[in-house]
Amino acid sequence: MSNARLFAKGAIFLLAFAPCGPLWAQSQFPAGPITIVVPFSAGGSADAVVRLFADTVERHSGKRFIVENRGGGGGVVAAMTVKAARPDGYTLRLADIGPDAVLPNMQKTDYDSLKDFRPITQLFSWPQFLIVPSSNPANSVAELVKLAAAKPEGLSQGSQGVGSGGYLLGAMFRLATGAKIVDVPYKGGGPLAVDLATGRLDLVFGAYREARSAIEAGKEKVLAVASSHRSSVLPHVPTMAEAGYPGLELAPWFGLVAPAGTPDAVITYIHDVFAEAAADPALQKRLGDDAIEINISNPKEFAAFIADERERLGKIVRQAGIHGD
């Protein structure tokens, strides 16, 4: 037998037992830590909840997940960072209502929240509460509206930037009441919560978790919840509809996406480990105590949800007459 024929047979033998490139690589995933890029500064509710999820996933799977904060631009900085990342599953993004559904309706963006990313799963959402510092004399939504009308400079409202759920609710509130309210953007919920508790801000539409300690300490008051129903955490607090403003409902949502081109097997793995973590009783209890709802969905469901939210919130953006820079 010639040397050429022997070489050919040897090569076929080796190929038969060699790992199959991408398939083999996927079977080994993850071989290192996975980074979740969060579009907020550290200390806010979204950042804290993602870290709780990451810790729970690590306990269940034994795999490490790192949370990296990339605040700025209403979520644009984080979106562009992950859009440019390798589609190998090692860099994910916390998608949310702002950069993925609201902002694209307000201004041109250099990313498409569906085409440039692969949805993995929705993770959680929460109702927005209308919260004021205890020094604010208003004890109801009606009194707050009267207070805004009596102040020539209006009232200051904190939000997590243009396109965030709090920002959009503030715009809806101004439209519905005619009150003069000036938006003050923040890069994260932590600094915003401090300024509200100390009275530097007049009001916030925000998560209960960020205000919980201040509310319990008597530093802040909750006037209403922007939801279709009262919260089980604060059952005495009326909805915005009960306070006289129907239609003022919005619940910020959050989920995981990966760069476009990320393999199916990787998307499935990440979805499954987070779905398993979401069923953890300790995680459910901890989030439930903070009025945070867990919402796990499959990739197709999450993609359809984002598309629907872009359309629904686009109508609200146009009705409120708001736009980006």
VEXKENU-760829 format. One record per residue (C-alpha): residue in three letters; z, x, y. Coordinates in steps of 0.5 Angstrom, whole numbers, plus 2048, in hexadecimal, padded with zeros to 3 digits. Layout:
<atoms>
+-----+-----+-----+-----+
| res |  c3 |  c1 |  c2 |
+-----+-----+-----+-----+
| ALA |   Z |   X |   Y |
...
+-----+-----+-----+-----+
</atoms>
This chain:
<atoms>
+-----+-----+-----+-----+
| res |  c3 |  c1 |  c2 |
+-----+-----+-----+-----+
| MET | 800 | 800 | 800 |
| SER | 7FE | 803 | 807 |
| ASN | 803 | 804 | 80C |
| ALA | 800 | 7FF | 811 |
| ARG | 801 | 7FA | 80B |
| LEU | 808 | 7FC | 80A |
| PHE | 80A | 7FC | 811 |
| ALA | 807 | 7F5 | 812 |
| LYS | 80C | 7F2 | 80C |
| GLY | 812 | 7F6 | 80F |
| ALA | 811 | 7F3 | 816 |
| ILE | 810 | 7EC | 812 |
| PHE | 816 | 7ED | 80F |
| LEU | 81A | 7EF | 815 |
| LEU | 818 | 7E9 | 819 |
| ALA | 81A | 7E4 | 813 |
| PHE | 821 | 7E6 | 814 |
| ALA | 821 | 7E8 | 81C |
| PRO | 825 | 7E3 | 821 |
| CYS | 820 | 7DF | 824 |
| GLY | 820 | 7E1 | 82B |
| PRO | 822 | 7DB | 830 |
| LEU | 825 | 7D7 | 82A |
| TRP | 829 | 7DC | 828 |
| ALA | 82B | 7DD | 82F |
| GLN | 82D | 7D6 | 830 |
| SER | 831 | 7D6 | 829 |
| GLN | 835 | 7DC | 82C |
| PHE | 837 | 7D8 | 833 |
| PRO | 83B | 7D9 | 836 |
| ALA | 83C | 7E0 | 835 |
| GLY | 840 | 7E1 | 83C |
| PRO | 843 | 7DD | 841 |
| ILE | 83F | 7D7 | 845 |
| THR | 840 | 7D7 | 84C |
| ILE | 840 | 7D0 | 850 |
| VAL | 83E | 7D0 | 857 |
| VAL | 842 | 7CB | 85B |
| PRO | 840 | 7C9 | 862 |
| PHE | 847 | 7C9 | 865 |
| SER | 84C | 7CE | 867 |
| ALA | 852 | 7CF | 863 |
| GLY | 858 | 7CA | 863 |
| GLY | 854 | 7C3 | 864 |
| SER | 854 | 7BE | 85F |
| ALA | 84D | 7BF | 85C |
| ASP | 84F | 7C6 | 85B |
| ALA | 855 | 7C5 | 858 |
| VAL | 853 | 7C0 | 853 |
| VAL | 84D | 7C4 | 851 |
| ARG | 852 | 7CA | 84F |
| LEU | 856 | 7C5 | 84B |
| PHE | 850 | 7C3 | 847 |
| ALA | 84E | 7CB | 846 |
| ASP | 855 | 7CC | 844 |
| THR | 855 | 7C6 | 83F |
| VAL | 84E | 7C8 | 83C |
| GLU | 851 | 7D0 | 83B |
| ARG | 857 | 7CD | 837 |
| HIS | 852 | 7C9 | 833 |
| SER | 84C | 7CD | 832 |
| GLY | 84F | 7D4 | 833 |
| LYS | 849 | 7D6 | 838 |
| ARG | 84B | 7D8 | 83F |
| PHE | 848 | 7D4 | 845 |
| ILE | 849 | 7D7 | 84C |
| VAL | 849 | 7D3 | 852 |
| GLU | 846 | 7D6 | 858 |
| ASN | 846 | 7D3 | 85F |
| ARG | 840 | 7D3 | 863 |
| GLY | 841 | 7CE | 869 |
| GLY | 83D | 7CD | 86F |
| GLY | 837 | 7C9 | 871 |
| GLY | 839 | 7C3 | 86E |
| GLY | 838 | 7C6 | 867 |
| VAL | 832 | 7C9 | 869 |
| VAL | 834 | 7D0 | 868 |
| ALA | 837 | 7CF | 861 |
| ALA | 830 | 7CB | 85F |
| MET | 82C | 7D1 | 861 |
| THR | 830 | 7D6 | 85E |
| VAL | 830 | 7D2 | 857 |
| LYS | 828 | 7D0 | 858 |
| ALA | 827 | 7D8 | 858 |
| ALA | 82B | 7D9 | 852 |
| ARG | 828 | 7DB | 84C |
| PRO | 828 | 7D5 | 847 |
| ASP | 82C | 7D7 | 842 |
| GLY | 832 | 7D3 | 842 |
| TYR | 837 | 7D8 | 845 |
| THR | 836 | 7D5 | 84C |
| LEU | 837 | 7CE | 84D |
| ARG | 839 | 7CA | 854 |
| LEU | 83D | 7C4 | 855 |
| ALA | 838 | 7BF | 858 |
| ASP | 83B | 7B9 | 85C |
| ILE | 839 | 7B3 | 860 |
| GLY | 838 | 7B8 | 867 |
| PRO | 833 | 7BD | 865 |
| ASP | 830 | 7B9 | 85F |
| ALA | 82F | 7B2 | 862 |
| VAL | 831 | 7B1 | 869 |
| LEU | 82E | 7B8 | 86D |
| PRO | 827 | 7B7 | 86A |
| ASN | 827 | 7B1 | 86E |
| MET | 829 | 7B4 | 874 |
| GLN | 825 | 7BA | 875 |
| LYS | 820 | 7BE | 871 |
| THR | 823 | 7C3 | 86C |
| ASP | 821 | 7C9 | 869 |
| TYR | 823 | 7C6 | 862 |
| ASP | 821 | 7C0 | 85E |
| SER | 828 | 7BD | 85B |
| LEU | 824 | 7BB | 855 |
| LYS | 81E | 7C0 | 854 |
| ASP | 822 | 7C6 | 855 |
| PHE | 827 | 7C5 | 851 |
| ARG | 829 | 7C2 | 84A |
| PRO | 82E | 7BD | 84A |
| ILE | 834 | 7BE | 844 |
| THR | 839 | 7B8 | 845 |
| GLN | 83D | 7B4 | 84B |
| LEU | 844 | 7B7 | 84B |
| PHE | 848 | 7B3 | 84F |
| SER | 849 | 7AE | 856 |
| TRP | 84E | 7AB | 85A |
| PRO | 84F | 7A6 | 85F |
| GLN | 84F | 7A8 | 867 |
| PHE | 856 | 7A6 | 86A |
| LEU | 856 | 7A5 | 872 |
| ILE | 85C | 7A9 | 874 |
| VAL | 85F | 7AB | 87A |
| PRO | 865 | 7AF | 87C |
| SER | 86C | 7AC | 87D |
| SER | 86C | 7AD | 884 |
| ASN | 866 | 7A9 | 885 |
| PRO | 868 | 7A2 | 888 |
| ALA | 863 | 79E | 884 |
| ASN | 866 | 79A | 87D |
| SER | 860 | 797 | 87C |
| VAL | 858 | 797 | 87C |
| ALA | 858 | 792 | 882 |
| GLU | 85D | 796 | 886 |
| LEU | 859 | 79D | 885 |
| VAL | 853 | 79A | 887 |
| LYS | 857 | 797 | 88D |
| LEU | 85A | 79E | 88E |
| ALA | 853 | 7A1 | 88E |
| ALA | 850 | 79C | 893 |
| ALA | 856 | 79E | 898 |
| LYS | 855 | 7A6 | 898 |
| PRO | 84F | 7A8 | 89C |
| GLU | 84E | 7AE | 898 |
| GLY | 84E | 7AA | 892 |
| LEU | 852 | 7AC | 88B |
| SER | 851 | 7B2 | 887 |
| GLN | 84F | 7B2 | 880 |
| GLY | 84F | 7B7 | 87B |
| SER | 849 | 7B8 | 875 |
| GLN | 847 | 7BD | 871 |
| GLY | 840 | 7BE | 875 |
| VAL | 83A | 7BA | 876 |
| GLY | 838 | 7B7 | 870 |
| SER | 83F | 7B6 | 86C |
| GLY | 841 | 7B0 | 86A |
| GLY | 847 | 7B0 | 870 |
| TYR | 841 | 7B1 | 875 |
| LEU | 83D | 7AB | 873 |
| LEU | 843 | 7A7 | 872 |
| GLY | 845 | 7A9 | 879 |
| ALA | 83E | 7A7 | 87C |
| MET | 83E | 7A0 | 878 |
| PHE | 845 | 79F | 87B |
| ARG | 842 | 7A0 | 882 |
| LEU | 83C | 79C | 881 |
| ALA | 840 | 796 | 87F |
| THR | 846 | 797 | 884 |
| GLY | 842 | 799 | 88A |
| ALA | 848 | 79E | 88B |
| LYS | 847 | 7A5 | 88E |
| ILE | 849 | 7AA | 888 |
| VAL | 847 | 7B1 | 889 |
| ASP | 846 | 7B5 | 882 |
| VAL | 849 | 7BC | 881 |
| PRO | 846 | 7BF | 87B |
| TYR | 84A | 7C4 | 877 |
| LYS | 848 | 7C8 | 871 |
| GLY | 84D | 7C6 | 86C |
| GLY | 852 | 7C1 | 86B |
| GLY | 858 | 7C6 | 86C |
| PRO | 857 | 7C7 | 873 |
| LEU | 856 | 7C0 | 875 |
| ALA | 85C | 7BE | 871 |
| VAL | 860 | 7C2 | 875 |
| ASP | 85D | 7C0 | 87C |
| LEU | 85E | 7B9 | 87A |
| ALA | 865 | 7BA | 878 |
| THR | 867 | 7BD | 87E |
| GLY | 864 | 7B8 | 883 |
| ARG | 85E | 7BD | 885 |
| LEU | 859 | 7B7 | 882 |
| ASP | 85A | 7B0 | 884 |
| LEU | 857 | 7AD | 87D |
| VAL | 854 | 7AF | 876 |
| PHE | 850 | 7AC | 871 |
| GLY | 852 | 7B0 | 86B |
| ALA | 855 | 7B1 | 864 |
| TYR | 85C | 7AE | 862 |
| ARG | 85D | 7B5 | 85F |
| GLU | 85D | 7B9 | 866 |
| ALA | 861 | 7B4 | 869 |
| ARG | 866 | 7B3 | 864 |
| SER | 86C | 7B8 | 866 |
| ALA | 86B | 7B6 | 86D |
| ILE | 86B | 7AE | 86C |
| GLU | 872 | 7AF | 867 |
| ALA | 875 | 7B3 | 86D |
| GLY | 873 | 7AE | 872 |
| LYS | 86F | 7B3 | 876 |
| GLU | 868 | 7AE | 875 |
| LYS | 867 | 7A7 | 874 |
| VAL | 861 | 7A3 | 870 |
| LEU | 85E | 79D | 873 |
| ALA | 859 | 79B | 86E |
| VAL | 855 | 79D | 868 |
| ALA | 84D | 79D | 869 |
| SER | 84C | 79A | 862 |
| SER | 84A | 794 | 85F |
| HIS | 851 | 793 | 85C |
| ARG | 858 | 795 | 85E |
| SER | 85B | 79C | 85B |
| SER | 860 | 79C | 855 |
| VAL | 863 | 7A2 | 858 |
| LEU | 864 | 79E | 85F |
| PRO | 864 | 797 | 85D |
| HIS | 867 | 795 | 864 |
| VAL | 861 | 798 | 868 |
| PRO | 85B | 793 | 86A |
| THR | 854 | 794 | 869 |
| MET | 850 | 795 | 86F |
| ALA | 84D | 78E | 86D |
| GLU | 854 | 78B | 86D |
| ALA | 855 | 78E | 874 |
| GLY | 84F | 78B | 877 |
| TYR | 849 | 790 | 875 |
| PRO | 845 | 78E | 86F |
| GLY | 840 | 793 | 86C |
| LEU | 844 | 799 | 86E |
| GLU | 844 | 79C | 867 |
| LEU | 843 | 7A3 | 865 |
| ALA | 845 | 7A7 | 85F |
| PRO | 844 | 7AE | 860 |
| TRP | 841 | 7B1 | 859 |
| PHE | 841 | 7B8 | 856 |
| GLY | 83D | 7BB | 84F |
| LEU | 83A | 7C1 | 84C |
| VAL | 833 | 7C3 | 84D |
| ALA | 82F | 7CA | 84B |
| PRO | 829 | 7CD | 84E |
| ALA | 822 | 7CA | 84C |
| GLY | 820 | 7CD | 845 |
| THR | 827 | 7CE | 842 |
| PRO | 825 | 7CD | 83B |
| ASP | 827 | 7C6 | 837 |
| ALA | 82C | 7C9 | 832 |
| VAL | 830 | 7CC | 838 |
| ILE | 830 | 7C6 | 83C |
| THR | 833 | 7C2 | 836 |
| TYR | 838 | 7C7 | 834 |
| ILE | 83B | 7C7 | 83B |
| HIS | 83B | 7BF | 83B |
| ASP | 83E | 7BF | 835 |
| VAL | 844 | 7C4 | 837 |
| PHE | 845 | 7C0 | 83D |
| ALA | 845 | 7B9 | 83A |
| GLU | 84A | 7BC | 835 |
| ALA | 84F | 7BE | 83A |
| ALA | 84E | 7B7 | 83E |
| ALA | 851 | 7B4 | 838 |
| ASP | 858 | 7B8 | 839 |
| PRO | 85D | 7B4 | 83A |
| ALA | 861 | 7B9 | 83E |
| LEU | 85B | 7B9 | 843 |
| GLN | 85A | 7B2 | 843 |
| LYS | 861 | 7B1 | 845 |
| ARG | 861 | 7B6 | 84A |
| LEU | 85B | 7B4 | 84E |
| GLY | 85D | 7AC | 84D |
| ASP | 863 | 7AE | 851 |
| ASP | 85F | 7B0 | 857 |
| ALA | 85A | 7AA | 856 |
| ILE | 854 | 7AE | 854 |
| GLU | 850 | 7AB | 84E |
| ILE | 84C | 7AF | 849 |
| ASN | 845 | 7AD | 848 |
| ILE | 841 | 7B1 | 842 |
| SER | 83A | 7AF | 841 |
| ASN | 834 | 7B2 | 83D |
| PRO | 82F | 7B6 | 841 |
| LYS | 82A | 7B1 | 841 |
| GLU | 82F | 7AC | 844 |
| PHE | 831 | 7B1 | 849 |
| ALA | 82A | 7B2 | 84C |
| ALA | 829 | 7AB | 84C |
| PHE | 830 | 7AA | 850 |
| ILE | 82E | 7AF | 855 |
| ALA | 827 | 7AC | 856 |
| ASP | 82A | 7A5 | 857 |
| GLU | 82F | 7A8 | 85C |
| ARG | 82A | 7AC | 860 |
| GLU | 826 | 7A5 | 861 |
| ARG | 82D | 7A1 | 862 |
| LEU | 830 | 7A5 | 867 |
| GLY | 829 | 7A7 | 86B |
| LYS | 82A | 79F | 86D |
| ILE | 831 | 7A0 | 870 |
| VAL | 82F | 7A7 | 873 |
| ARG | 829 | 7A3 | 877 |
| GLN | 82D | 79D | 878 |
| ALA | 832 | 7A1 | 87C |
| GLY | 82D | 7A5 | 87F |
| ILE | 830 | 7AC | 87D |
| HIS | 82C | 7B2 | 87C |
| GLY | 82D | 7BA | 87B |
| ASP | 82B | 7C0 | 880 |
+-----+-----+-----+-----+
</atoms>
